[in-house]
Amino acid sequence: MKDLTLAEIKTLSDFFNYLSIAWFTAAAATPLFSPLPLNQKVLSFLLGAIGAYLLLLIALFFARNTKR
């Protein structure tokens, strides 16, 4: 992290934040409106929510390393 500028760290934080939104939309929300069996919908939603949460944690890691 020493080699990155403040703007680069903020960019990484924003990237992972947007990626978590896209991941949640594609993996969690979209299958709820598809004709999948209920167990696949629940599994997809859980995996999508967990993936989005992990990506948000990465985004927060980068955001905490920025000085205000």
Buried (B, 14 or more C-beta within 10 A) or exposed (E): EEEEEEEEBBEBBEBBBEBBEEBBEBBBBEBEEEEEEEEEBEEBBEBBBEBBEEBBEBBEBBBEBEEE
